[in-house]
Amino acid sequence: MSLASVRAFFAARQIEIQIVESDGNTSTVALAAQVHGVEPGRIAKTLAFKLADGKVFLLVARGDARIDNAKFKAAFGKGKMLALDQVEALTGHPVGGVCPFGLANDLPVYLDRSLLDFDEVLPAAGSVNSALRISPQQMAQLTQGQWVDACQ
């Protein structure tokens, strides 16, 4: 069902982007990189956070990036990752398939500058065995995402 919402997202915008469905599980950066034959950094992982004031948002970063606590706090304030059981309810996507497209709820999307190291990245596409290829700039445009520096 989540994969369908991602397809509907692109169809509504009349954008043809091929969604690759694999036989194998691509729910982690390492698995996705192996299945798609790319370095782990090219996998665009989507993380869900909740701030102290209750605001929930998504942060998309390169697959091998780690959150830098000082940078995160400077960009957003105090926050923490959402519990796994909350992620699917808020995004409509299962953990391992979360992406910034076709969301169940209108959530702000932020893109870490680490994505700009690549001309093309592979975010999930709403399921634990799907992905798509997209430029970071196009992803920012489609999601109305804002660029931040929150990772190392």
N, C-alpha and C positions, 0 to 999 in steps of 0.2 A: 504494500500500500504506500509506503514511504517513497519507494522508487517511482511510483506513479505521480506523486506530488512534485517530484523533481522534474519529471518529463513535462508535466502540466505547466510548471514554472517557465520552462524554456519555450514551450508551445505558445503560451500566452504572450510572449515577447517576440514571437516569430523568429526565434534563433535556433538554428540547427546545430546542435552539439551532440556528437556521438557519445552515448553512454556505453561503456564497456562492462559487460557482466562476465565474471569469471566463474569457473567451476570451483575454484578454491576460495577459502576464507581470506579476505583482505582487511580484516577488522583492526589490525595493528599496522603501524608504520613499516615494521620489518617485513611482515607478510605482504603488504601492498607493494612495497618496493620490489620484492622478489617476483611476485606474480606479474607485475607490469614491466619488469626489467629496467628499473631506474634506480638511481641512488636515493637513499632514504630522505635526503633533503628536499627532493622534488615532490614528495607526498605532502599535500597540504592538509594538516590536521586541524580539525575544528573543535575547540574547547569551549565549554559553557561555564560561565562564572556568575556569581551573585555577590554584589557589593553590600557593604554594611547597611546602606540605605534601602536595600531590597531590590535594587535595579538588577535585572538579569540581562546578560549580553553574550554574544559569541565572539571568540577571538580565533582567527585563522592564522596559523604560523607554519613555517617549513617543518617538515617532519622530524628533523634532528635538532630543532631548537628547543631550548628549555626556558621556562619563565624565569626572568630575572626579577627577584622580589622588589628591589629598589626601583627598577624601571616601571614595573607593574604599578607599584604604589604611586609613583609620580604621574603616571598616565591616568589611573582610575581611582586611586584611594585604596582603602582596605577592602579586600574581597577574598573569596575562596571559590574553588571549583565546586560545581553542583554535584550532589550525590548521584550516583549512577541511575537510581530509580527515578530521579526527577528529570533527567535529560530527555528521555523519550517523550514523557508527558508534555514537556515544553516545546520541543523541536518537532516532534512527530517522526523522528528518525531514531533507530536503535543505536545504542552505543557501538561504535565501530563503523557506523554508516552515516554519522552526523556530518552534515554539510550546511553551508549557508543558503541553500536554494530550497524552495518548496517547503518552507517552515510552517508548522501548525499554528504558531503564534508569531506576531510581528515583533521580532527581536532586533535590537541594534547589532550591527556587524562591524567588527574592527579587524583590520588586516595588519599583521605585524610586518614591519619593513624587511624582515628576513626573507619574505617571499620574493622580494625584488632582485634577489640573487639569481633568479631563473627567468627565462623567457616563457616557460610553460611549466605549470604545476598540475598535480593530480589530486583533487579533493575526492572524497567519497561522493556517492550519488544517491544517498538515502537508504542503502542496504549494506550488509556486511560483505557483499561480494560485487560491488559496483564502484565505478569511478568514471571520471571524465577528465579530459585534457583541456586546460584553459590558461590564458595568460593571467598573471596577477592583476594587471590593469583592467582586463575585461571583467574579472571576478569583482573587483572593487566597484566598477561601474554598474554591473547588474544587481549587486546587493546594496548599493548606495553606501558601501563600507567606507570607513574612515581609516586612514593610515596611522599607526602608532608604533612606538618603539618600546616593546615590553619584554623582549626575549634576548637571550644571549646565544 
